[in-house]
Amino acid sequence: MGPAAGKLYLEWARFGCFYKPQPLDLIRNYFGEEVGFYFTWLGFYTKMLLIAAIPGVICFLYGITTISLQNNIPSQDICDENGPGNFTMCPVCDHVCPFKKLKESCFYSKITFVFDHEATMIFSVIMSVWATMFLKFWKRKQAVLDWNWDIEHLKDEEEPRPEYKAKAKEIRKEMYHEEPYIPGWHRCGKFSITASLIFILLLLVMGAVFGMVVYRITIIAALNTCRIYEIKTHPRIFASFSAAIMNLIVIQFFNWGQLYSHPGEKEARQSFRYDPCGPVGCLLELSIQLFVFIVIKQIFQIMWGLIAPEESEQAVLLTWPRKNGAQRIGARGVREEAVQKT
């Protein structure tokens, strides 16, 4: 390990150094400007997220502390046993789903209030201002780094891949230069294959979404017949969590649809039932889905990276900095050199 790599390991590439500022100049000198800009943006984005988290935590705590106060009118109506809470609601499925009182959704309404109250409107305005300020401050940070690293006059010119240069035998004259290109008849076949694959993938995604809707309806109906009281009274929570985890593994997004306009349609009763939301709406299911994607997915990726880390370089490539000093060569440069030698 060279002196630069050792210094980076001691001051930056360890979990115990998370509180230290990043040595951006050292990262740039060792990895290059592109990698340096990436970690600069990553650190800047993390700091800005900490600023945005402050009003978010305040908004969340406000929802928890005011969940039982007088301003939570929807929850009070739903939880009122002598008022609207005593209304009988239609079953969410045929045959096995029973009629329920509106007051049985009291718990869901209180949880929904934590994520949807009057303070969330103020939080949305704050986030809009935060997004604008983030872009402005990042442009300023980028301009400072361009001047410090003396790359403000450089242009981003990407060299064609060696595979493309090998296939592009013809030359097309532009206004000020000549460039290789592939004829249209040669690209037509590739475009057709790509379009067919995209169409097949779209059909698979639509089938996955339809299957997830069927799964949620089936699992809710099955949980309503369960003898365990906690599961029978909260089938939506279990269905939402299981569906969210399945989406995370299978298609990475969640959707729920509506196959008829209102429950009173007689023809819809004889056809497929849609995935209904409860009396308090689908915000709780959406919150569960976002929690699974944002939190559990990140934890899974971190744990997987610790269990099976990727081998980014071969052992022979690790000796390159020691043999050649400060010389740096990009991935395409190495690839082109290998192509020329073969």
SULTA-V699050 format. One record per residue. N is the residue number from 0. SS is DSSP state (@ for helix, = for strand, . for the rest). PHI is phi in whole degrees, -180 to 180 (999 if undefined). Layout:
<<N:SS:PHI> <N:SS:PHI>>
This chain:
<<0:.:999> <1:.:-72> <2:@:-64> <3:@:-67> <4:@:-65> <5:@:-65> <6:@:-67> <7:@:-63> <8:@:-66> <9:@:-74> <10:@:-107> <11:.:-144> <12:.:-88> <13:.:-137> <14:@:-65> <15:@:-70> <16:@:-102> <17:.:-67> <18:.:-87> <19:.:-86> <20:.:-67> <21:.:-73> <22:.:-78> <23:@:-63> <24:@:-65> <25:@:-69> <26:@:-64> <27:@:-65> <28:@:-68> <29:@:-89> <30:@:-103> <31:.:110> <32:@:-68> <33:@:-64> <34:@:-67> <35:@:-62> <36:@:-67> <37:@:-63> <38:@:-72> <39:@:-64> <40:@:-64> <41:@:-63> <42:@:-67> <43:@:-65> <44:@:-65> <45:@:-64> <46:@:-64> <47:@:-68> <48:@:-67> <49:@:-63> <50:@:-67> <51:@:-70> <52:@:-72> <53:@:-63> <54:@:-66> <55:@:-65> <56:@:-66> <57:@:-62> <58:@:-64> <59:@:-66> <60:@:-65> <61:@:-63> <62:@:-64> <63:@:-71> <64:@:-73> <65:.:-106> <66:.:-68> <67:.:-111> <68:.:-85> <69:.:-71> <70:.:-76> <71:.:-89> <72:@:-66> <73:@:-58> <74:@:-67> <75:@:-65> <76:@:-67> <77:@:-68> <78:@:-84> <79:.:-76> <80:.:-72> <81:.:-97> <82:.:-129> <83:@:-60> <84:@:-64> <85:@:-90> <86:.:-68> <87:=:-93> <88:=:-100> <89:.:-67> <90:.:-68> <91:.:-85> <92:.:-149> <93:.:-85> <94:.:72> <95:.:-98> <96:.:-83> <97:.:-87> <98:.:-71> <99:=:-133> <100:=:-82> <101:@:-62> <102:@:-67> <103:@:-70> <104:@:-94> <105:@:-62> <106:@:-63> <107:@:-64> <108:@:-66> <109:@:-70> <110:@:-65> <111:@:-64> <112:@:-63> <113:@:-62> <114:@:-101> <115:.:-143> <116:.:-145> <117:@:-67> <118:@:-72> <119:@:-67> <120:@:-66> <121:@:-66> <122:@:-64> <123:@:-65> <124:@:-66> <125:@:-62> <126:@:-68> <127:@:-65> <128:@:-66> <129:@:-62> <130:@:-63> <131:@:-66> <132:@:-65> <133:@:-61> <134:@:-64> <135:@:-65> <136:@:-68> <137:@:-69> <138:@:-61> <139:@:-66> <140:@:-62> <141:@:-65> <142:@:-65> <143:@:-65> <144:@:-67> <145:@:-58> <146:@:-74> <147:@:-67> <148:.:-92> <149:.:58> <150:.:-128> <151:.:-70> <152:.:-101> <153:.:-80> <154:.:-108> <155:.:-84> <156:.:-116> <157:.:-96> <158:.:-83> <159:.:-59> <160:.:-66> <161:@:-60> <162:@:-64> <163:@:-68> <164:@:-65> <165:@:-72> <166:@:-90> <167:.:-83> <168:.:-84> <169:=:-92> <170:=:-115> <171:=:-112> <172:=:-87> <173:.:-96> <174:.:-66> <175:.:-120> <176:.:-155> <177:=:-114> <178:=:-141> <179:=:-75> <180:=:-152> <181:.:-105> <182:.:-59> <183:@:-64> <184:@:-65> <185:@:-76> <186:@:-81> <187:@:-62> <188:@:-63> <189:@:-68> <190:@:-64> <191:@:-65> <192:@:-64> <193:@:-64> <194:@:-63> <195:@:-65> <196:@:-65> <197:@:-64> <198:@:-64> <199:@:-65> <200:@:-65> <201:@:-63> <202:@:-63> <203:@:-64> <204:@:-65> <205:@:-62> <206:@:-65> <207:@:-66> <208:@:-64> <209:@:-62> <210:@:-65> <211:@:-68> <212:@:-63> <213:@:-62> <214:@:-63> <215:@:-64> <216:@:-64> <217:@:-67> <218:@:-70> <219:@:-66> <220:@:-65> <221:@:-70> <222:@:-70> <223:@:-68> <224:.:-95> <225:.:-71> <226:.:-85> <227:.:-76> <228:@:-65> <229:@:-62> <230:@:-75> <231:@:-67> <232:@:-85> <233:.:-130> <234:@:-70> <235:@:-69> <236:@:-63> <237:@:-66> <238:@:-66> <239:@:-67> <240:@:-65> <241:@:-66> <242:@:-67> <243:@:-65> <244:@:-67> <245:@:-64> <246:@:-63> <247:@:-62> <248:@:-84> <249:.:-95> <250:.:-121> <251:.:63> <252:.:-154> <253:.:-125> <254:.:-152> <255:.:-135> <256:.:-121> <257:.:-136> <258:.:-100> <259:.:-153> <260:.:-77> <261:.:-151> <262:.:-66> <263:.:-83> <264:.:-69> <265:@:-70> <266:@:-66> <267:@:-69> <268:@:-65> <269:.:-93> <270:.:-118> <271:.:-78> <272:.:-83> <273:.:-86> <274:.:-85> <275:.:-84> <276:.:-88> <277:=:-77> <278:.:-62> <279:.:-96> <280:=:94> <281:.:-103> <282:@:-66> <283:@:-65> <284:@:-63> <285:@:-65> <286:@:-64> <287:@:-63> <288:@:-64> <289:@:-65> <290:@:-61> <291:@:-65> <292:@:-68> <293:@:-80> <294:@:-96> <295:@:-65> <296:@:-64> <297:@:-66> <298:@:-63> <299:@:-63> <300:@:-65> <301:@:-66> <302:@:-65> <303:@:-67> <304:@:-65> <305:@:-76> <306:@:-76> <307:.:-129> <308:.:-67> <309:.:-79> <310:.:-89> <311:.:-77> <312:.:-136> <313:.:-81> <314:@:-63> <315:@:-70> <316:@:-76> <317:@:-69> <318:.:-86> <319:@:-61> <320:@:-61> <321:@:-72> <322:@:-83> <323:@:-119> <324:.:67> <325:.:-93> <326:.:-68> <327:.:-128> <328:.:-141> <329:.:-76> <330:@:-64> <331:@:-70> <332:@:-65> <333:@:-63> <334:@:-67> <335:@:-66> <336:@:-64> <337:@:-66> <338:@:-65> <339:@:-66> <340:@:-70> <341:.:-81>>
